């Protein structure tokens, strides 16, 4: 009584099947293809993103290696420049020391000559001074 299988049931069942067939042909297949295409597009974007992240990590690693290599090269260059500057400073110091020693030697030679000249003239000057003093003393007496 509640459920009887009469002609309207079979017509409704056929009506539902036709509606589902039309719905499948017109809407569901198109939507399913769009969903599949969208999923493929999203998957390709995700794989490109993953590849880009991998490439970025590789570029960062290469950049860090290059930065370290450049830093080492700069440090080596500065060490070489420091060594050259120290060598040049030592050369300049040696030249200045040699020049100073030469000037000191010349000055000592001049002083020695003047001392010898003064020593040689000392006897003469002492005689002159003694004569002069003796002359003054005799003049007063």
HUBELBEL-V255022 format. One record per backbone hydrogen bond with DSSP energy under -1.0 kcal/mol. CO is the residue of the C=O (numbers start at 1). NH is the residue of the N-H. Records with the same first field share a line. If there is no record, write none. Layout:
CO = NH, NH
This chain:
4 = 6
6 = 10
7 = 11
8 = 12
9 = 13
10 = 14
11 = 15
12 = 16
13 = 17
14 = 18
15 = 19
16 = 20
17 = 21
18 = 22
19 = 23
20 = 24
21 = 25
22 = 26
23 = 27, 28
24 = 29
27 = 31
28 = 32
29 = 33
30 = 34
31 = 35
32 = 36
33 = 37
34 = 38
35 = 39
36 = 40
37 = 41
38 = 42
39 = 43
40 = 44
41 = 45
42 = 46
43 = 47
44 = 48
45 = 49
46 = 50
47 = 51
48 = 52
49 = 53
50 = 54
51 = 55
52 = 56
53 = 57
54 = 58
55 = 59
56 = 60
57 = 61
58 = 62
59 = 63
60 = 64
61 = 65
62 = 66
63 = 67
64 = 68
65 = 69
66 = 70
67 = 71
68 = 72
69 = 73
70 = 74
71 = 75
72 = 76
73 = 77
74 = 78
75 = 79
76 = 80
77 = 81
78 = 82
79 = 83
80 = 84
81 = 85
82 = 86
83 = 87
84 = 88
85 = 89
86 = 90
87 = 91
88 = 92
89 = 93
90 = 94
91 = 95
92 = 96
93 = 97
94 = 98
95 = 99
96 = 100
97 = 101
98 = 102
99 = 103
100 = 104
101 = 105
102 = 106
103 = 107
104 = 108
105 = 109
106 = 110
107 = 111
108 = 112
109 = 113
110 = 114
111 = 115
112 = 116
113 = 117
114 = 118
115 = 119
116 = 120
117 = 121
118 = 122
121 = 125
122 = 126
123 = 127
124 = 128
125 = 129
126 = 130
127 = 131
128 = 132
129 = 133
130 = 134
131 = 135
132 = 136
133 = 137
134 = 138
135 = 139
136 = 140
137 = 141
